[in-house]
Amino acid sequence: MSKNILVAPLNWGLGHATRCIPIIRALETEGFTPILASDGVALEILCKEFPQLQAIALPSYHIEYPKNGSFFKLKMLANSPKMVSAILSEKKRIKKIIKEYDISGVISDNRLGVRNKKIPSVFITHQLNVMTGNTTWLTSKMHQYIIKKYDECWVPDVNTIPNLTGKLGHLEEDIKTVKYIGPLSRLHRKPLEKKYDLMVILSGPEPQRTFLEEKLIVELENYVGDVIFIKGKIEAKQIIETKNNITFYNYMNSEELENSFNESELILCRSGYTTVMDLAQLEKKAFFIPTPGQYEQEYLAKKYKQEGLVPYCKQEKFKIGKLSKVELHKGLKDFNTKIDWKVLFEIFEKK
């Protein structure tokens, strides 16, 4: 009989959910039955991609983003009691779900309460070190402590130089259970004709997503060229609007997104790691605007600029003319890694 595997991404923007899509597809190909679990937009996007699969709502972590990015750490600290409570509730819920749905293994993408000692439990993260400014040492140690509770930790990167995550995904002392599986992307290169000069794709938590959307719409009034603008708002119905040289979408499914990336000359987006993996897979040139106060995105943006790959600037300083800097950068490249899913999923045969 097919084994049921619970796949549970964190609801923080769309990145954790979308990078689980190739894993879910691979589970189906290898004869497993994936069961989806999350909350909010993360669960919504997976349900749109896999309407045939069972989906379960988990407790929300109540992640709230401040209007001022410089207060990010304080906001997270203030919300930590609610997050801890949600994680404890999640752990109890997972115990019941495992019994009720006959779960044979779990894959948690940064959901800290999704694990169980009785069945193989996998944790997915690109942050073995968690950047939080002057408290990075503490948050990293805490995260590594949690990682060690799982049977395996899958890092979607390579364990060689060059790599995509830098200090985020590589430690001075290795954790034995860590496996570098190579970058994950649901998208593929296609030889399509250019349709757009610029593709804008937004993601991430509110209210910063909306702030950037509003700023870019104003800036694009001075842009000469065809633009496709994907807002990253997961809603019940897809909405398409055209204003002058810009075509707006509230969201796209994987196939539509894949085509739009391949049809676009240049990408303007956040420096979230899932987007980075997509850009590397597609070998597209880009310009990054990190989410204000999000240390991980700021670190990645600085890393790629220093390596001469992708330019960036702070959200409040962005002007459309800065896109000209892209020509001076090489762009991200595909590592051409191939995941042996059959070998990777052997963990679910062990217990």
DAQUI-V969134 format. One record per residue. N is the residue number from 0. RES is the residue in three letters. NEAR is the number of other ideal C-beta (glycine too) atoms within 12 Angstrom. Layout:
((N RES NEAR) (N RES NEAR))
This chain:
((0 MET 8) (1 SER 16) (2 LYS 27) (3 ASN 31) (4 ILE 42) (5 LEU 49) (6 VAL 48) (7 ALA 49) (8 PRO 45) (9 LEU 41) (10 ASN 36) (11 TRP 41) (12 GLY 38) (13 LEU 46) (14 GLY 46) (15 HIS 44) (16 ALA 44) (17 THR 45) (18 ARG 46) (19 CYS 45) (20 ILE 39) (21 PRO 38) (22 ILE 41) (23 ILE 40) (24 ARG 26) (25 ALA 28) (26 LEU 34) (27 GLU 26) (28 THR 17) (29 GLU 24) (30 GLY 19) (31 PHE 34) (32 THR 27) (33 PRO 41) (34 ILE 38) (35 LEU 42) (36 ALA 43) (37 SER 42) (38 ASP 34) (39 GLY 27) (40 VAL 34) (41 ALA 41) (42 LEU 34) (43 GLU 27) (44 ILE 39) (45 LEU 43) (46 CYS 28) (47 LYS 30) (48 GLU 35) (49 PHE 28) (50 PRO 13) (51 GLN 15) (52 LEU 28) (53 GLN 25) (54 ALA 30) (55 ILE 30) (56 ALA 22) (57 LEU 37) (58 PRO 31) (59 SER 27) (60 TYR 35) (61 HIS 25) (62 ILE 31) (63 GLU 23) (64 TYR 29) (65 PRO 25) (66 LYS 17) (67 ASN 17) (68 GLY 29) (69 SER 18) (70 PHE 18) (71 PHE 32) (72 LYS 26) (73 LEU 19) (74 LYS 26) (75 MET 30) (76 LEU 19) (77 ALA 16) (78 ASN 23) (79 SER 21) (80 PRO 14) (81 LYS 20) (82 MET 27) (83 VAL 20) (84 SER 18) (85 ALA 27) (86 ILE 29) (87 LEU 18) (88 SER 25) (89 GLU 36) (90 LYS 29) (91 LYS 19) (92 ARG 29) (93 ILE 34) (94 LYS 23) (95 LYS 18) (96 ILE 31) (97 ILE 30) (98 LYS 16) (99 GLU 16) (100 TYR 27) (101 ASP 18) (102 ILE 35) (103 SER 30) (104 GLY 39) (105 VAL 47) (106 ILE 48) (107 SER 41) (108 ASP 44) (109 ASN 42) (110 ARG 44) (111 LEU 33) (112 GLY 36) (113 VAL 47) (114 ARG 35) (115 ASN 30) (116 LYS 15) (117 LYS 16) (118 ILE 31) (119 PRO 31) (120 SER 39) (121 VAL 41) (122 PHE 41) (123 ILE 43) (124 THR 44) (125 HIS 44) (126 GLN 43) (127 LEU 41) (128 ASN 32) (129 VAL 33) (130 MET 35) (131 THR 27) (132 GLY 21) (133 ASN 10) (134 THR 20) (135 THR 23) (136 TRP 15) (137 LEU 18) (138 THR 26) (139 SER 30) (140 LYS 20) (141 MET 22) (142 HIS 32) (143 GLN 29) (144 TYR 17) (145 ILE 29) (146 ILE 37) (147 LYS 22) (148 LYS 24) (149 TYR 37) (150 ASP 29) (151 GLU 33) (152 CYS 37) (153 TRP 39) (154 VAL 38) (155 PRO 46) (156 ASP 37) (157 VAL 29) (158 ASN 23) (159 THR 14) (160 ILE 12) (161 PRO 21) (162 ASN 31) (163 LEU 44) (164 THR 36) (165 GLY 29) (166 LYS 24) (167 LEU 35) (168 GLY 42) (169 HIS 27) (170 LEU 26) (171 GLU 10) (172 GLU 12) (173 ASP 18) (174 ILE 30) (175 LYS 14) (176 THR 24) (177 VAL 31) (178 LYS 32) (179 TYR 32) (180 ILE 35) (181 GLY 32) (182 PRO 37) (183 LEU 44) (184 SER 38) (185 ARG 36) (186 LEU 35) (187 HIS 21) (188 ARG 21) (189 LYS 19) (190 PRO 10) (191 LEU 17) (192 GLU 11) (193 LYS 19) (194 LYS 19) (195 TYR 31) (196 ASP 26) (197 LEU 36) (198 MET 44) (199 VAL 43) (200 ILE 49) (201 LEU 41) (202 SER 43) (203 GLY 42) (204 PRO 40) (205 GLU 24) (206 PRO 19) (207 GLN 36) (208 ARG 36) (209 THR 21) (210 PHE 28) (211 LEU 38) (212 GLU 31) (213 GLU 16) (214 LYS 26) (215 LEU 37) (216 ILE 24) (217 VAL 16) (218 GLU 28) (219 LEU 32) (220 GLU 16) (221 ASN 17) (222 TYR 27) (223 VAL 15) (224 GLY 23) (225 ASP 24) (226 VAL 37) (227 ILE 37) (228 PHE 39) (229 ILE 41) (230 LYS 33) (231 GLY 37) (232 LYS 28) (233 ILE 33) (234 GLU 16) (235 ALA 12) (236 LYS 11) (237 GLN 19) (238 ILE 18) (239 ILE 19) (240 GLU 16) (241 THR 14) (242 LYS 13) (243 ASN 17) (244 ASN 19) (245 ILE 30) (246 THR 29) (247 PHE 29) (248 TYR 31) (249 ASN 24) (250 TYR 32) (251 MET 36) (252 ASN 27) (253 SER 29) (254 GLU 17) (255 GLU 25) (256 LEU 38) (257 GLU 27) (258 ASN 26) (259 SER 36) (260 PHE 40) (261 ASN 28) (262 GLU 28) (263 SER 35) (264 GLU 28) (265 LEU 36) (266 ILE 42) (267 LEU 45) (268 CYS 47) (269 ARG 45) (270 SER 45) (271 GLY 41) (272 TYR 50) (273 THR 46) (274 THR 49) (275 VAL 47) (276 MET 40) (277 ASP 43) (278 LEU 41) (279 ALA 40) (280 GLN 32) (281 LEU 35) (282 GLU 25) (283 LYS 41) (284 LYS 33) (285 ALA 41) (286 PHE 42) (287 PHE 44) (288 ILE 44) (289 PRO 40) (290 THR 39) (291 PRO 34) (292 GLY 30) (293 GLN 41) (294 TYR 31) (295 GLU 42) (296 GLN 41) (297 GLU 31) (298 TYR 34) (299 LEU 44) (300 ALA 37) (301 LYS 25) (302 LYS 31) (303 TYR 37) (304 LYS 26) (305 GLN 16) (306 GLU 22) (307 GLY 17) (308 LEU 33) (309 VAL 40) (310 PRO 31) (311 TYR 35) (312 CYS 28) (313 LYS 24) (314 GLN 36) (315 GLU 17) (316 LYS 14) (317 PHE 29) (318 LYS 22) (319 ILE 27) (320 GLY 15) (321 LYS 26) (322 LEU 36) (323 SER 15) (324 LYS 24) (325 VAL 31) (326 GLU 14) (327 LEU 16) (328 HIS 28) (329 LYS 20) (330 GLY 27) (331 LEU 37) (332 LYS 28) (333 ASP 23) (334 PHE 28) (335 ASN 13) (336 THR 23) (337 LYS 16) (338 ILE 26) (339 ASP 14) (340 TRP 26) (341 LYS 17) (342 VAL 16) (343 LEU 31) (344 PHE 32) (345 GLU 19) (346 ILE 30) (347 PHE 33) (348 GLU 18) (349 LYS 15) (350 LYS 17))
